[in-house]
């Protein structure tokens, strides 16, 4: 993860992480993710205030406020 700030990096688990400026999945930047609200939901899913992600990719049409991880 050459793009991560080591002083502010937090491992969120399941391949997700974030620093002050960027969110990551398995070392790749998740472009457009809001790091202040970014969180790992489990089973490959994550969300921020604006979007839901699966394995680092945006889930089209998913609403972060009502999204539930599939069982």
GIQUI-V389432 format. One record per pair of residues at least 6 apart in sequence whose C-alpha atoms are under 6 Angstrom apart, sorted by the first residue. I is the first residue (numbers start at 1). J is the second residue. If there is no record, write none. Layout:
# GIQUI-V389432
i: {I | I}
j: {J | J}
This chain:
# GIQUI-V389432
i: {1 | 5 | 8 | 8 | 9 | 9 | 10 | 10 | 11 | 15 | 15 | 16 | 16 | 17 | 17 | 18 | 22 | 23 | 23 | 23 | 24 | 25 | 30 | 34 | 37 | 37 | 38 | 38 | 39 | 39 | 40 | 44 | 44 | 45 | 45 | 46 | 46 | 47 | 51 | 52 | 52 | 52 | 53}
j: {27 | 19 | 19 | 20 | 18 | 19 | 17 | 18 | 17 | 25 | 26 | 24 | 25 | 23 | 24 | 24 | 35 | 29 | 30 | 35 | 30 | 56 | 56 | 48 | 48 | 49 | 47 | 48 | 46 | 47 | 46 | 54 | 55 | 53 | 54 | 52 | 53 | 53 | 64 | 58 | 59 | 64 | 59}
